[in-house]
Amino acid sequence: MSCTHLLVCHLKIYHGRALLISPHYLVLFRWLSSTYPQISRSLQESYRLLELPDQAQSSSAQVKEAYLRLAKLYHPDSGSPTADPVLFARVEEAYRAVLAHQSKKQRPHKGIEEDEEGKSKGAALPHRHYLSYEGLGSGTPSQRERQYRQIRVDRASEEVLNYRQKEHEKAAAEEGALVERDMRQRSRKIKITQAVERLVEDLIQESMARGDFRNLSGAGKPLNKFQHNPYADPMTHNLNRILIDNGYQPPWVVTQRDIREMSTHVRNRLLEARTRFGEPMTCQEKKAWEELCASVGEDVVKLNKLVDNYNLIVPMIKMQMVHFSLSREIERVEKSAQQQRLEQEKERGQDRERRIEERKRANAQNKPQTIKAGLMKWMHRFFK
C-alpha cells in the first residue's frame, strides 16, 4: 500500500472530509516517497517469482542466489524432473527486471557521491595544478601537457644521440685495441723468427768451425740443377733432393712412395691373375676372379686412405692425387691382359714362321748333298 493512500485513509477516518495538507506533512510525504518508491505490478510479480522478500530488503547477492537456485530446478539442460523451458524463461526475465530495478535504486546515491567528489576536486588549491608535468610549461593544462610531451620527445632524442655516440666510441676503442693487439702479435712473431734465424745461423757457423760439414759428399761443388721435373717448384724440388740425399725424407714424400708401391702391387696382382685365366673364363675361374677382386677392393680402400693423408700434407695443391677406383683398375687390367695376349699370339706366330723358314732353308741346303750321295751310291753299285 502506498504512502499517499495511507495519508488519505487517515484523513478520511478522522475527519470525514478532504483537508489541506500542511507543509510539514508535504515534507514527510516526500521523504516517505523517496524511501519507499512505488513499483509496478510486473516488478512485484518478478520479486514474487524469484521468491524474494520485500524489494527494500533484497540485495544483489540474494537476487543472484535466488536465480541460480531456480535455474537448477527449471533449466531445460539441468536434467531435473522439474525442468520447464517456459517457466525458466519467465524466471530469467524476472531476474533481469529485478537487476535493472536495483541498479536504478543505486544510481541516485552514486550521483550524490560523484557530486561531492567533484566539489572536493573543485575545491583543490589552484597551485596544485602546477605540481603535475614536473612543474614545466605555462598556460592552460592542455597547453602545458603538449609542452611537456615535446620536452619528453627532446629528452628521448638527446638520450638516443648520447647512446649512439657512446657506442661509436666504444666500437672505436675496441677496434683500436684489436689493431694494437695484432701489431703486438705480429711484432712478437717477427722477433721470434729473427731470434730463431740467428740461433740457426750461429749453430751452422759453430758446426762449420768444428768441421762437421767436411765429410759431406759434393762439398765445395755447386748444386746440381734438377730439371727433370717441370711440374714441381725448382726450389722445393732441389731442397727435397738435398734432404733425400742426406737421408731425410719429408712425410709427404714417404707417403707418395708408399702410394706408388702399393698401387703398383695392386695392378700387378690383378694383371697376373687375369693373364693366368683364359679367355673366356670358366665358372671356376670367374669365381676365383671375383674373390680376388674383393680382396683387392680392401687394398684399394687402404690406398685411398693413404691418398687422403697425402693430400693433407702435400705442400702444393697441384701435386695432390685423386682416389683409385677398383672398376677403373679392373678395366685397365682387362685391356692390358688383352693387349698382352695379342702380343703373345703375335710372337708365337712370328716364331712359327721363323721355324718354318729355317726348316725350308735347311732343306734347301741339304738337298744337293742328298742327290750327290745317291748318285755316288748308284755308280758304286753299277761298277760292281
JOMOFEN-V895672 format. One record per residue. N is the residue number from 0. RES is the residue in one small letter. PHI is phi in degrees with one decimal (999 if undefined). Layout:
{{N,RES,PHI} {N,RES,PHI}}
//
This chain:
{{0,m,999} {1,s,-77.5} {2,c,-68.8} {3,t,-62.3} {4,h,-63.3} {5,l,-64.3} {6,l,-65.6} {7,v,-64.5} {8,c,-62.3} {9,h,-63.1} {10,l,-68.4} {11,k,-66.5} {12,i,-70.2} {13,y,-91.7} {14,h,-117.4} {15,g,76.5} {16,r,-154.7} {17,a,-77.6} {18,l,-126.2} {19,l,-78.8} {20,i,-94.7} {21,s,-73.5} {22,p,-59.1} {23,h,-62.9} {24,y,-66.9} {25,l,-65.9} {26,v,-64.2} {27,l,-63.5} {28,f,-65.6} {29,r,-65.1} {30,w,-65.7} {31,l,-65.9} {32,s,-68.3} {33,s,-72.8} {34,t,-77.1} {35,y,-120.1} {36,p,-68.5} {37,q,-77.5} {38,i,-123.2} {39,s,-80.0} {40,r,-68.1} {41,s,-63.7} {42,l,-70.1} {43,q,-61.8} {44,e,-64.7} {45,s,-64.8} {46,y,-62.3} {47,r,-66.7} {48,l,-66.1} {49,l,-82.7} {50,e,57.9} {51,l,-102.5} {52,p,-70.6} {53,d,-56.5} {54,q,-61.7} {55,a,-76.6} {56,q,-106.7} {57,s,-100.3} {58,s,-100.0} {59,s,-64.5} {60,a,-65.1} {61,q,-65.2} {62,v,-63.1} {63,k,-66.2} {64,e,-65.2} {65,a,-65.1} {66,y,-66.7} {67,l,-66.1} {68,r,-64.5} {69,l,-72.2} {70,a,-65.3} {71,k,-64.3} {72,l,-85.2} {73,y,-112.2} {74,h,-68.0} {75,p,-61.1} {76,d,-96.0} {77,s,-77.3} {78,g,75.1} {79,s,-83.9} {80,p,-65.4} {81,t,-92.8} {82,a,-63.7} {83,d,-148.9} {84,p,-62.7} {85,v,-66.5} {86,l,-64.2} {87,f,-66.3} {88,a,-62.4} {89,r,-65.3} {90,v,-61.3} {91,e,-64.2} {92,e,-65.0} {93,a,-65.4} {94,y,-62.1} {95,r,-65.7} {96,a,-65.2} {97,v,-66.3} {98,l,-61.4} {99,a,-63.5} {100,h,-65.4} {101,q,-68.5} {102,s,-66.1} {103,k,-68.5} {104,k,-67.4} {105,q,-80.9} {106,r,-66.1} {107,p,-59.8} {108,h,-61.2} {109,k,-65.5} {110,g,-63.2} {111,i,-64.5} {112,e,-63.6} {113,e,-64.3} {114,d,-62.5} {115,e,-63.9} {116,e,-66.0} {117,g,-64.3} {118,k,-64.5} {119,s,-66.2} {120,k,-68.2} {121,g,-67.7} {122,a,-83.0} {123,a,-66.1} {124,l,-67.0} {125,p,-61.9} {126,h,-70.9} {127,r,-68.5} {128,h,-62.2} {129,y,-88.4} {130,l,-79.3} {131,s,-81.8} {132,y,56.9} {133,e,59.7} {134,g,71.6} {135,l,-99.2} {136,g,88.6} {137,s,-147.1} {138,g,103.1} {139,t,-71.4} {140,p,-57.5} {141,s,-66.0} {142,q,-64.5} {143,r,-64.6} {144,e,-65.8} {145,r,-64.2} {146,q,-62.0} {147,y,-67.0} {148,r,-63.1} {149,q,-64.0} {150,i,-63.8} {151,r,-65.9} {152,v,-62.1} {153,d,-63.4} {154,r,-61.9} {155,a,-62.0} {156,s,-62.5} {157,e,-65.3} {158,e,-65.3} {159,v,-63.4} {160,l,-63.2} {161,n,-63.4} {162,y,-64.8} {163,r,-64.4} {164,q,-62.7} {165,k,-63.8} {166,e,-64.0} {167,h,-63.2} {168,e,-63.5} {169,k,-65.5} {170,a,-64.3} {171,a,-63.9} {172,a,-64.6} {173,e,-63.6} {174,e,-63.2} {175,g,-62.7} {176,a,-66.2} {177,l,-65.0} {178,v,-62.3} {179,e,-63.5} {180,r,-65.2} {181,d,-62.1} {182,m,-63.8} {183,r,-62.7} {184,q,-64.4} {185,r,-64.6} {186,s,-64.6} {187,r,-65.5} {188,k,-62.7} {189,i,-62.8} {190,k,-62.8} {191,i,-64.2} {192,t,-61.9} {193,q,-64.4} {194,a,-65.3} {195,v,-64.8} {196,e,-63.3} {197,r,-64.0} {198,l,-63.5} {199,v,-63.2} {200,e,-62.7} {201,d,-64.4} {202,l,-65.0} {203,i,-65.2} {204,q,-63.9} {205,e,-64.3} {206,s,-65.4} {207,m,-65.2} {208,a,-66.6} {209,r,-79.1} {210,g,85.2} {211,d,-73.7} {212,f,-99.4} {213,r,-76.3} {214,n,-89.4} {215,l,-76.4} {216,s,-72.5} {217,g,78.9} {218,a,-66.3} {219,g,80.8} {220,k,-109.3} {221,p,-69.2} {222,l,-71.1} {223,n,-76.1} {224,k,-89.3} {225,f,-94.2} {226,q,-104.9} {227,h,-82.6} {228,n,-122.9} {229,p,-73.2} {230,y,-90.2} {231,a,-112.0} {232,d,-65.3} {233,p,-58.6} {234,m,-64.2} {235,t,-63.3} {236,h,-63.8} {237,n,-64.6} {238,l,-62.5} {239,n,-65.6} {240,r,-64.1} {241,i,-63.6} {242,l,-63.4} {243,i,-65.8} {244,d,-64.2} {245,n,-97.8} {246,g,90.4} {247,y,-111.7} {248,q,-130.7} {249,p,-63.4} {250,p,-58.6} {251,w,-70.5} {252,v,-70.0} {253,v,-63.7} {254,t,-65.2} {255,q,-62.4} {256,r,-64.8} {257,d,-62.9} {258,i,-63.6} {259,r,-64.3} {260,e,-66.5} {261,m,-68.0} {262,s,-65.8} {263,t,-65.0} {264,h,-63.3} {265,v,-63.8} {266,r,-66.9} {267,n,-64.6} {268,r,-64.2} {269,l,-66.9} {270,l,-66.9} {271,e,-64.0} {272,a,-66.7} {273,r,-70.4} {274,t,-70.9} {275,r,-69.9} {276,f,-77.1} {277,g,-78.9} {278,e,-136.0} {279,p,-78.9} {280,m,-81.9} {281,t,-80.2} {282,c,-62.3} {283,q,-66.3} {284,e,-66.6} {285,k,-62.9} {286,k,-62.7} {287,a,-64.4} {288,w,-65.9} {289,e,-66.0} {290,e,-64.7} {291,l,-65.6} {292,c,-64.4} {293,a,-64.5} {294,s,-66.6} {295,v,-68.7} {296,g,-59.5} {297,e,-64.5} {298,d,-65.5} {299,v,-67.3} {300,v,-62.5} {301,k,-63.3} {302,l,-64.0} {303,n,-67.3} {304,k,-64.1} {305,l,-63.2} {306,v,-62.7} {307,d,-61.7} {308,n,-63.8} {309,y,-65.2} {310,n,-66.1} {311,l,-78.0} {312,i,-110.9} {313,v,-68.1} {314,p,-72.8} {315,m,-125.6} {316,i,-67.3} {317,k,-69.9} {318,m,-93.8} {319,q,-70.1} {320,m,-115.9} {321,v,-98.8} {322,h,-69.9} {323,f,-86.9} {324,s,-115.0} {325,l,-65.0} {326,s,-63.9} {327,r,-67.0} {328,e,-66.5} {329,i,-64.3} {330,e,-62.4} {331,r,-65.1} {332,v,-66.5} {333,e,-60.9} {334,k,-65.5} {335,s,-65.0} {336,a,-65.5} {337,q,-64.5} {338,q,-64.2} {339,q,-66.1} {340,r,-65.0} {341,l,-63.3} {342,e,-65.8} {343,q,-65.5} {344,e,-63.1} {345,k,-65.3} {346,e,-65.8} {347,r,-62.6} {348,g,-64.5} {349,q,-65.5} {350,d,-63.4} {351,r,-62.9} {352,e,-64.8} {353,r,-67.3} {354,r,-65.4} {355,i,-64.3} {356,e,-63.9} {357,e,-65.1} {358,r,-65.4} {359,k,-62.6} {360,r,-65.7} {361,a,-67.6} {362,n,-65.6} {363,a,-66.1} {364,q,-75.8} {365,n,-85.3} {366,k,-65.2} {367,p,-61.6} {368,q,-64.9} {369,t,-65.9} {370,i,-64.8} {371,k,-65.0} {372,a,-66.2} {373,g,-68.3} {374,l,-65.6} {375,m,-65.0} {376,k,-66.0} {377,w,-68.8} {378,m,-64.6} {379,h,-66.0} {380,r,-67.1} {381,f,-66.9} {382,f,-74.5} {383,k,-71.0}}
//
